[in-house]
Amino acid sequence: MSFPSLSRRGFLQTAAIAAGAKAAKPQGRPNIIFLMSDEHRSDALGCAGNNVVRTPNLDRMAASGVRFTRTYCQGPLCQPSRASLMTGQYVHQHGQVWNQMDMNPEWTTMMRQLQRAGYVTGKVGKCHFAAKGVPGRTDWKQHFGLDWLVEEYDKGLYAKGAVSSYTRYLKSRNLLDAYLAELKTAGMRWGTTSQIPQEHTQTAYLADQAIDWMRHYKSEQPFFLWVSFIDPHPPFIDQTLWAERYQGVRPPLGPPDPPALTDNAWGRYLRGLMKAFGSDTLTPEMAASAARHYYGMISLIDQKIGDIVKAVDELGFGKNTWFVYTADHGEMMSDHKLMYKLVFYKGSVLVPNIVRPPGGMTGRTVNGPVESIDLTATVMDIAGAELPACRGRSLAPFTKGQGTTREVAHSELSGWNNKGNYFVMVATERYRYVYDKANSLACELFDLEKDPDELHNLVEEPGYAGIRKDLHKDYVTPFLADAKS
């Protein structure tokens, strides 16, 4: 299977950069490009051992950087996770527990602190500043610390009438009606293929906007550029070229058996998820179809990341630019008969995490637990900036052969529609434990060493009662006490 080369549009754009751009002047502090996707599970990468998905550009980034295999997002849902990345705080600290509350423009964010440290800050793509995602404020970028902002939205919001620079772009090319028609019939489940040409997809548009911004960058100040792709968030709509690459391929799927549906608040929660997303009737054929379209979306993101990296080098920024790649949360993709996110199984709570220093390094893989907010601390460390309330720990030392992983990682979730549950997860090197604070209920305990696929919930096993109590006493109780302070 061959990899697609640059799109014609991408080729012409980077050729123009090479022909017309002057080499960037050396800067005292490095540039930082923060690449992020939405709902990319951590094992859907070639460098993670997946032999089906095609991600050559991210694989090369990992081969010349550090890849962290166990990065726990702070909340397996869009707004809570993104709020944690911006603030460096846990969910209970910033208070964004669900996708039904606008983010607080008074937060001290990493972008605002980067501005104070002399950086020019820009972002293109999904921000999720507002719960409904519909444009209503023109001052988001000033409040959250962005000098340049092109905010885009989930596909479902476009189907409901949201307007953005991308929809205006499609309209100018007589493609908007076809795009909206696809969205209204795509649904949220097993996937379809778009007829929109690759160079006009939302993923290509976002990458091209980022490249164009760098192409016209004239400041002597270093920059922080956050490129936030909307894919591979459902609905799973891939593009023709990649659909053809994955046609007939059998993607690797995780354990098909559902989790134990206990007769308590936890069991009711899981049943509710299965019913809401239709995964209770999921068949292996449906799951494989969804995964093929999902992989196609990931591969297009990877392709466009290749365009961005090439442009960075052509513009003369390459020797002074850090790259980070991550996601807000993962995707269950039929594991345990579940789809999407909102649980702490590894498909949902673990995210990709690649940190590449300027010029690259001998690639390194780190397997111990870290957290998404450690990337927030990493950005601050690289920039020489301060974010006083940040609870993350910089991962930059790992690029020099140093650094230690965490004793425990935390994640939080306010349940389904922010009603009736409040889950706290702790994960150590060996165990993962989940507690529902709202119902005073121990929900899950897995021995990840003996049971890496999280098949056997040990939370009620007498032989593990002591371990469960210790995990609760040592890691949940102090965490909840901190939440009250």
Secondary structure, DSSP 8 states (H G I E B T S, - for coil): -------HHHHHHHHHHHHH-------SS-EEEEEEESS--TT-SGGGT-SSS--HHHHHHHHTSEEEEEEE-SSSSHHHHHHHHHH---HHHH---STTS---TTS--HHHHHHHTT-EEEEEEE---SSS-----S-HHHHHT-SEEEEE--HHHHHTT---HHHHHHHHTT-HHHHHHHHHHHTTSS-EEE-S-GGGSHHHHHHHHHHHHHHT---SS-EEEEEE--TTSSS-EEEHHHHHHHTT--------S-----SSHHHHHHHHHHHHHTGGG--HHHHHHHHHHHHHHHHHHHHHHHHHHHHHHHTT-GGGEEEEEEES----TTGGG--SSSS-SHHHHEE-EEEE-TT--S-EEEEEEEETHHHHHHHHHHHT---TT------GGGGGT-----S-EEEEE--STT-S--EEEEE-SSEEEEEEGGGTEEEEEEETTT-TT-----TT-GGGHHHHHHHIIIIIHHHHHHHH-
